[in-house]
């Protein structure tokens, strides 16, 4: 049986991919589109396939019910994947989609092999103050409002969706994440029209339902890795249209802050995901990894660069309050 092979590098993680059908391999480079892994990571770099990569993924086209196996950093999928791809309701939840398996496998390998942890968050950098602002939360929490609002105020983009860090002794390294953000047309039309590209927009009754993959690389920070930050602000937002004002509640209990950060890092890594509407794929649960993750988030919240950890309730226009002053 002929096997077609390729390999990719995502930040520090390297993954070999092979299939008995060439058309099942990821088509690199990925396009800028809503389902793209470029909305998760800064880049997905094509590299040479070899036998000393961090992990391996095999996709076997076969006339059988789809199945999944995982052992020793090796994942194997079998089934009618050409048909599954044609019939899937949402290709974000496919092997190469931005909510799919490669995304989660990369998070696992970054943590397991390189001690790099990944927040579901956006991040903005203040060059004058050497400060990083992490806006942490899931879908609908308000990350995009903070992201575009911060860029409008002159901050530089460090990540739209996934923020990576590693702790070495007393030093923290922060790694640039994705530069593409999936934004609802309504957010651009009504709150941030200055970022709306010259594209056809949906009808008014669809603007809050449809998204665009917005390339914000023009606003990126100069450095893809930052150490020795003067200040780091960790913010948990809640945006409500019509809310009057800006309410900030500092999280003073380090244990509470560490739990919130641990939960955020763990969610995408450990949750079960359904691929192609038919294949439930368990998350990556390893006790030793979880213990090390908790140890490192505790070290993070105690680090002298952490200036503030807080939850914020606001409307889109007032989301930054007086934080940047």
C-alpha positions in Angstrom: 0.0 0.0 0.0 1.4 3.4 -1.0 1.5 5.9 1.8 1.6 9.6 1.0 3.4 11.7 3.6 3.9 15.2 4.8 4.8 16.9 8.1 4.1 20.2 9.8 5.6 22.4 12.5 3.3 24.4 14.8 5.3 26.7 17.0 7.7 24.1 18.4 5.7 21.0 17.9 6.4 18.7 14.9 3.9 16.3 13.4 4.2 13.7 10.7 1.0 12.9 8.7 0.5 10.0 6.3 -2.4 8.6 4.3 -3.2 6.0 1.7 -5.0 8.7 -0.2 -3.1 11.9 -1.2 -6.2 14.0 -1.2 -6.7 13.3 2.5 -3.5 15.0 3.5 -3.8 18.7 4.6 -3.5 21.1 1.7 -0.7 23.5 2.7 -0.4 26.4 3.0 -3.8 26.7 4.6 -6.1 29.4 3.3 -7.3 32.3 5.3 -10.9 31.2 6.0 -13.1 30.6 9.0 -12.3 26.9 9.3 -8.5 27.4 9.0 -6.0 26.4 11.6 -4.5 29.9 11.0 -7.3 31.2 13.2 -5.7 29.1 16.0 -1.9 29.4 15.4 0.4 31.9 13.9 1.6 29.5 11.2 1.4 25.9 10.1 4.8 25.3 8.5 5.4 22.4 6.1 8.6 20.5 7.0 10.3 17.3 5.9 8.8 14.0 7.1 11.2 12.0 9.3 11.2 9.4 12.1 12.1 11.7 14.9 9.1 14.1 15.1 7.0 14.8 18.2 3.9 13.0 17.0 2.4 11.1 14.1 -1.1 10.9 12.5 -2.2 8.3 10.0 -5.5 8.5 8.0 -6.5 5.3 6.3 -9.3 5.5 3.7 -11.3 2.3 4.2 -14.8 1.0 3.6 -15.7 0.6 7.2 -17.2 2.5 10.1 -14.9 5.3 11.2 -12.6 4.5 14.1 -9.9 6.2 16.1 -6.9 4.9 18.0 -4.2 6.7 20.0 -1.1 5.4 21.7 2.4 6.7 22.4 1.9 10.0 20.5 0.6 8.1 17.5 -3.0 8.6 16.2 -4.7 6.4 13.6 -8.0 7.2 11.9 -9.7 4.6 9.7 -12.9 5.0 7.6 -14.5 6.5 4.6 -13.0 10.0 5.1 -13.5 11.2 1.5 -17.3 10.7 2.0 -17.2 12.0 5.5 -15.5 15.2 4.3 -18.1 15.7 1.6 -21.1 15.2 3.9 -19.8 16.9 7.1 -22.1 19.7 8.5 -19.2 21.8 9.8 -15.6 21.3 8.5 -14.2 23.2 11.5 -14.7 19.9 13.3 -12.6 17.8 10.8 -9.1 16.5 11.0 -7.6 19.8 9.8 -10.3 22.2 10.9 -9.7 24.9 13.5 -11.8 22.9 16.1 -10.6 19.5 14.9 -8.0 16.9 15.7 -4.7 18.5 14.5 -5.5 21.6 16.5 -5.9 19.6 19.7 -3.0 17.2 18.9 -0.7 20.2 18.5 -1.8 21.6 21.9 -1.0 18.2 23.4 2.4 18.0 21.8 3.3 21.5 22.7 2.6 20.8 26.4 3.9 17.2 26.5 7.1 17.6 24.5 8.0 21.3 25.0 6.3 22.4 28.3 4.4 25.1 26.3 1.0 25.9 27.6 -1.8 27.4 25.5 -4.6 29.7 26.7 -7.8 30.1 24.8 -7.3 33.9 24.8 -6.3 36.9 22.8 -3.3 39.0 23.7 -2.2 42.6 23.0 1.1 44.2 23.6 1.8 47.8 24.8 5.2 48.7 23.4 5.7 51.8 25.5 5.0 50.0 28.8 6.4 46.6 27.8 3.1 45.2 29.0 1.0 42.2 27.8 -2.8 42.1 28.2 -4.3 38.6 28.1 -8.1 38.5 27.5 -9.1 35.0 28.5 -12.4 33.2 27.8 -14.4 31.0 25.5 -16.6 31.8 22.5 -18.9 34.8 23.2 -17.0 36.1 26.2 -15.9 39.3 24.5 -12.4 38.6 23.4 -12.9 40.1 19.9 -14.3 43.3 21.4 -11.2 43.7 23.5 -9.0 42.7 20.6 -10.3 45.3 18.1 -10.9 47.9 20.8 -7.2 47.5 21.9 -5.9 47.7 18.4 -8.0 50.9 17.9 -6.2 52.3 20.9 -2.8 51.6 19.5 -1.9 48.3 21.1 -0.1 45.7 19.0 -1.5 42.3 18.2 0.2 39.3 19.9 -2.5 36.7 19.4 -6.2 36.6 18.3 -7.1 33.2 19.8 -4.4 31.1 21.3 -1.7 32.5 23.7 1.3 30.3 24.5 3.8 30.5 27.4 6.6 28.5 29.0 8.2 28.9 32.4 11.9 28.2 32.7 13.2 28.7 36.3 12.0 32.2 37.1 11.6 33.3 33.4 8.4 33.3 31.4 8.5 33.2 27.6 5.4 34.3 25.7 5.0 33.1 22.1 3.0 34.9 19.4 -0.2 33.1 18.5 -2.7 33.5 15.6 -3.0 36.7 13.6 -6.4 35.8 12.0 -9.6 36.2 13.9 -13.1 35.0 13.1 -15.3 38.0 13.6 -19.0 38.4 13.3 -20.0 40.9 10.5 -22.2 42.7 13.0 -19.3 43.4 15.3 -17.4 45.1 12.4 -20.4 46.9 11.0 -21.7 48.4 14.2 -18.8 48.5 16.6 -15.5 48.6 14.6 -16.2 49.7 11.0 -12.6 50.8 10.7 -11.5 47.1 10.5 -14.1 46.0 8.0 -12.4 45.0 4.8 -13.7 45.7 1.3 -15.8 42.6 1.0 -19.5 41.9 0.3 -21.4 41.8 3.6 -24.4 39.6 4.3 -27.9 40.9 4.5 -28.8 42.7 7.7 -30.7 39.8 9.2 -27.5 37.6 8.8 -24.8 39.9 10.1 -24.8 38.4 13.6 -24.8 34.9 12.2 -22.0 35.0 9.7 -18.3 35.5 10.4 -15.3 36.6 8.4 -11.7 35.4 8.9 -10.1 38.8 9.5 -6.4 39.1 8.8 -4.9 41.4 11.4 -1.2 40.7 10.8 -0.7 44.4 9.8 -1.1 45.2 13.5 1.2 42.5 14.9 3.9 43.1 17.5 7.6 43.2 16.5 8.6 40.2 18.5 7.3 36.6 18.1 8.7 35.7 21.5 8.7 38.1 24.5 10.6 37.7 27.8 11.2 40.0 30.7 7.8 41.8 30.5 7.3 44.7 32.9 3.7 43.9 33.4 1.1 41.2 32.5 -2.6 41.8 32.9 -4.9 38.8 32.9 -8.5 39.7 32.3 -11.7 37.6 32.2 -14.3 39.7 30.3 -18.0 39.6 30.1 -19.5 42.0 27.5 -23.1 43.0 27.6 -24.7 45.3 25.1 -26.6 48.0 26.9 -24.6 47.7 30.2 -23.7 51.1 31.5 -20.1 51.6 32.6 -17.2 49.4 33.5 -17.0 47.1 36.5 -13.6 45.5 37.4 -13.3 42.9 40.2 -9.7 42.0 41.1 -9.2 38.3 41.7 -7.0 38.5 44.8 -7.1 34.8 45.8 -4.2 33.2 43.9 -5.9 29.8 44.2 -9.0 31.0 42.5 -6.9 32.6 39.7 -4.9 29.5 39.2 -8.0 27.3 38.9 -9.5 29.6 36.3 -6.3 29.5 34.3 -6.0 25.8 34.7 -9.5 25.2 33.5 -9.0 27.5 30.5 -5.8 25.7 29.4 -7.3 22.3 29.9 -10.6 22.8 28.1 -9.7 22.4 24.5 -7.0 19.8 25.3 -9.1 17.4 27.4 -12.7 17.7 26.1 -14.2 15.1 23.8 -14.8 16.4 20.3 -17.1 14.9 17.6 -15.4 15.0 14.2 -17.4 14.8 10.9 -20.6 14.5 13.0 -19.8 10.8 13.6 -16.5 10.2 15.4 -16.3 11.0 19.1 -12.6 11.6 19.9 -11.7 11.6 23.6 -9.5 14.4 24.9 -5.9 14.0 26.0 -6.1 13.1 29.7 -2.8 12.3 31.5 -2.5 12.7 35.2 1.2 13.7 35.2 0.5 16.4 32.6 -2.4 17.7 34.6 -0.3 17.9 37.8 2.5 19.7 35.9 0.0 22.1 34.3 -1.4 23.0 37.7 2.1 23.5 39.1 3.0 25.9 36.3 -0.2 28.0 36.5 0.4 28.4 40.2 3.9 29.6 39.4 2.5 31.9 36.8 0.0 33.7 39.1 2.8 34.1 41.7 5.2 35.6 39.2 6.4 39.2 39.8 5.4 40.3 36.3 1.7 39.6 36.9 0.3 43.0 37.7 -3.4 42.3 37.8 -5.8 39.4 37.5 -9.4 40.5 37.2 -12.9 39.9 35.8 -14.6 42.7 33.9 -18.2 43.5 33.1 -18.7 46.1 30.4 -20.2 47.1 27.1 -18.2 47.1 23.9 -17.4 50.9 23.9 -16.2 51.0 27.6 -14.5 47.6 27.7 -11.0 48.9 28.4 -12.1 51.3 31.1 -9.0 53.0 32.6 -6.7 49.9 32.4 -4.4 51.5 29.8 -3.9 54.7 31.7 
